Structures are given as structure tokens and as C-alpha cells.
Amino acid sequence: KTFGPEPARAPVGHACGCPTVVRLGAFPGFAAMAQRSSQQVQKFEDLDVGALVVSTATGFVKKRPVTVSVWVLGLLLAAFANGFAVSELQEESYSIAVGNAQEVDQKELSKALANLRRAEDKHYNVKGWFWSCDDRCMAAKDKVAMAQSEVARVQEKRDMFMREARQEVGIWSVFGIRDIRNSFWKAWQAGKDMAARWTMFDAMFVMFNSREESLMSTVLQLVLQYIMNLTVGLVGACFYFAYNVYTLIVSYGEPALSGIAFFLLVMVAGVSLVGTYLMAIYGTVAGGGLFLVKQAAKNAALEGNRGGGGPPRRVQYRQHHE
């Protein structure tokens, strides 16, 4: 009473320095978020990928039995079709004609191509500015035209020997199927190489334009871009392969009906193989994406549980002195 009224006491846990127990789980918002995260994680964990794939495949087979049958037929042809055997006489005639074609290719054609390159170099050296051409240039240009004609003549000679060899055995023979397989794998590799080149350019642009993105995001973006480029490349390879098959059928001298039947069977096999490969790639990427989503949902649920239902946190406040 002498010294005046008693000073007000500081609230416990605020000014006296005593710790205050704060339960974040007491807030309904955090509890609801944790519950929703747990439900999402449970949904992902209950998802049976194998059963989903089987049910989807079964439904597709039931709805489109003809398409599936053609697809299976194409895979069987691609795996086991080797062509019909030929007689020894036909095989010997084929070997002799192919040898003649290789001899023309190695000797006459290589010499003609070398002459063409020299003629083109001379024409380029005497050519004037802005496409101007004097008498010397015109003479060099005529020599280039003559060299090109010689190359075309030698190529026609080589192709004539190859046509004779192929017509001895036919496109349905083991030799024809071997040429078809070689043509398919060349087109396949060309499509994959094109996808790799495009993805390399895409990676350069992504590195310059995505400085603020994380490494994982950049890698995923490049993976998806490669899959898109691979799809375009292999589809383009199918068209290129179709043209090669047509030229081989003509070169083997196959009749019209037989050639059409062979072309359809070969394209069914090629498209089935490319489609199976792309579906396998898509399935692998989808499975990896589902795994990442599951891991992200689990991490989010753990964070939510720590904030909502975890042990109480002690918050220490500093003592204030006046």
C-alpha cells in the first residue's frame, strides 16, 4: 500500500519466459488437411496397377477382336517369318548375279563417282560471281553433265544385275525376306537417330530457358520430349519403310496380286512391331510417373501428420524487461 498498487503479472508463457505448449492439432484446419492427405495416400496404395492393366486389356480385346487378331498376326510374322527356301540352281544363279552387281559397284561405279566429284570441283572453281558462267565454266558444266550420265548408266547396269538376281528367287524367298528385314531395321534406326537429334536440340533450348526449374523437372520434361520425338520418328520410319518395300517388290518382279498381298503382310508386321514398342515405352513411363505420384502423396501425408497429429511443440518466448 505504501508503494502503490501491485504491478500486473505477466501472462504465463509470454513475459515470464515459461514455455507454452501449443498443440497444432487443436486447430480443425490442420486435422482436416491431414485426414484428406491420409485418404489420398490410402487410395494410391489400394490402387492395383496389375489388375487395372489386365482389366483394360481385356476390355480392349473384347471390343476390338479383329484389331487384336491382326496385331498378334503381325507380331508372329515379324518373329517367325523367314521366307521359302529356293533350289540350289536358283541359289547359284542368285549368287552369280549378285557377284556381278557387286563387281560393278566396286569398280565401275566407284570410278564414275570419283570422276563426277572431280568434274564438280572444277566447275565450282571456274564458276563466276552471282551464278555467272563464261566459256570455261560452260565447258566444265558439260563435263559435269557427262559424268552424271555415266554414273546413272553404271547404276542402271548394277540395278539390272540385282533385278536379275532377285527375279530368280522371288520376294517370298529367304533372300527377299532378308532384304525386307534389313530395310526395316535401317528405317527403325533412322527414326531413332532422328528422335535423338531432335531431343538434343530440345535439351539445349531447355537448358537456356529453364534456369529456375529444378533438375528433376528438367529431366522429366526431356524424357517426355524424347518420347514424343521417338513417336514421330518411328511413325515416319514406317512410311519410309513402306516405300522401300514397294521398291523391293518391283525389283523382285513380283506379280500384282502377290505383291499386294506381300506388301500388306509386311506392313502389318512392321506396324505391329512399332506399336508394341511404343506401348511398352508408354507403359514404362506411366508406371514411373505413378510411382513418383505415390511417393509425393506419402511425403505430403507425413508432413500433414507432423503438423496435425504429432507431439506437442513447445514454443519458448523471451522474457521482456522494462
Secondary structure in CASP SS format (residue, H / E / C, confidence):
PFRMAT SS
TARGET T0000
AUTHOR 0000-0000-0000
METHOD secondary structure of the structure
MODEL  1
K C 1.00
T C 1.00
F C 1.00
G C 1.00
P C 1.00
E C 1.00
P C 1.00
A C 1.00
R C 1.00
A C 1.00
P C 1.00
V C 1.00
G C 1.00
H C 1.00
A C 1.00
C C 1.00
G C 1.00
C C 1.00
P C 1.00
T E 1.00
V E 1.00
V E 1.00
R C 1.00
L H 1.00
G H 1.00
A H 1.00
F C 1.00
P H 1.00
G H 1.00
F H 1.00
A H 1.00
A H 1.00
M H 1.00
A H 1.00
Q H 1.00
R H 1.00
S H 1.00
S H 1.00
Q H 1.00
Q H 1.00
V H 1.00
Q H 1.00
K H 1.00
F H 1.00
E H 1.00
D H 1.00
L C 1.00
D C 1.00
V H 1.00
G H 1.00
A H 1.00
L H 1.00
V H 1.00
V H 1.00
S H 1.00
T H 1.00
A H 1.00
T H 1.00
G H 1.00
F H 1.00
V H 1.00
K H 1.00
K H 1.00
R C 1.00
P H 1.00
V H 1.00
T H 1.00
V H 1.00
S H 1.00
V H 1.00
W H 1.00
V H 1.00
L H 1.00
G H 1.00
L H 1.00
L H 1.00
L H 1.00
A H 1.00
A H 1.00
F H 1.00
A C 1.00
N C 1.00
G C 1.00
F E 1.00
A C 1.00
V C 1.00
S C 1.00
E H 1.00
L H 1.00
Q H 1.00
E H 1.00
E H 1.00
S H 1.00
Y H 1.00
S H 1.00
I H 1.00
A H 1.00
V H 1.00
G H 1.00
N H 1.00
A H 1.00
Q H 1.00
E H 1.00
V H 1.00
D H 1.00
Q H 1.00
K H 1.00
E H 1.00
L H 1.00
S H 1.00
K H 1.00
A H 1.00
L H 1.00
A H 1.00
N H 1.00
L H 1.00
R H 1.00
R H 1.00
A H 1.00
E H 1.00
D H 1.00
K H 1.00
H H 1.00
Y H 1.00
N H 1.00
V H 1.00
K C 1.00
G C 1.00
W H 1.00
F H 1.00
W H 1.00
S C 1.00
C C 1.00
D C 1.00
D H 1.00
R H 1.00
C H 1.00
M H 1.00
A H 1.00
A H 1.00
K H 1.00
D H 1.00
K H 1.00
V H 1.00
A H 1.00
M H 1.00
A H 1.00
Q H 1.00
S H 1.00
E H 1.00
V H 1.00
A H 1.00
R H 1.00
V H 1.00
Q H 1.00
E H 1.00
K H 1.00
R H 1.00
D H 1.00
M H 1.00
F H 1.00
M H 1.00
R H 1.00
E H 1.00
A H 1.00
R H 1.00
Q H 1.00
E H 1.00
V H 1.00
G C 1.00
I C 1.00
W C 1.00
S E 1.00
V H 1.00
F H 1.00
G H 1.00
I H 1.00
R H 1.00
D H 1.00
I H 1.00
R H 1.00
N H 1.00
S H 1.00
F H 1.00
W H 1.00
K H 1.00
A H 1.00
W H 1.00
Q H 1.00
A H 1.00
G H 1.00
K H 1.00
D H 1.00
M H 1.00
A H 1.00
A H 1.00
R H 1.00
W H 1.00
T H 1.00
M H 1.00
F H 1.00
D H 1.00
A H 1.00
M H 1.00
F H 1.00
V H 1.00
M H 1.00
F H 1.00
N H 1.00
S C 1.00
R C 1.00
E C 1.00
E C 1.00
S C 1.00
L H 1.00
M H 1.00
S H 1.00
T H 1.00
V H 1.00
L H 1.00
Q H 1.00
L H 1.00
V H 1.00
L H 1.00
Q H 1.00
Y H 1.00
I H 1.00
M H 1.00
N H 1.00
L H 1.00
T H 1.00
V H 1.00
G H 1.00
L H 1.00
V H 1.00
G H 1.00
A H 1.00
C H 1.00
F H 1.00
Y H 1.00
F H 1.00
A H 1.00
Y H 1.00
N H 1.00
V H 1.00
Y H 1.00
T H 1.00
L H 1.00
I H 1.00
V H 1.00
S H 1.00
Y C 1.00
G C 1.00
E C 1.00
P C 1.00
A H 1.00
L H 1.00
S H 1.00
G H 1.00
I H 1.00
A H 1.00
F H 1.00
F H 1.00
L H 1.00
L H 1.00
V H 1.00
M H 1.00
V H 1.00
A H 1.00
G H 1.00
V H 1.00
S H 1.00
L H 1.00
V H 1.00
G H 1.00
T H 1.00
Y H 1.00
L H 1.00
M H 1.00
A H 1.00
I H 1.00
Y H 1.00
G H 1.00
T H 1.00
V H 1.00
A H 1.00
G H 1.00
G H 1.00
G H 1.00
L H 1.00
F H 1.00
L H 1.00
V H 1.00
K H 1.00
Q H 1.00
A H 1.00
A H 1.00
K H 1.00
N H 1.00
A H 1.00
A H 1.00
L H 1.00
E H 1.00
G H 1.00
N H 1.00
R H 1.00
G H 1.00
G H 1.00
G C 1.00
G C 1.00
P C 1.00
P C 1.00
R E 1.00
R E 1.00
V E 1.00
Q C 1.00
Y C 1.00
R C 1.00
Q C 1.00
H C 1.00
H C 1.00
E C 1.00
END
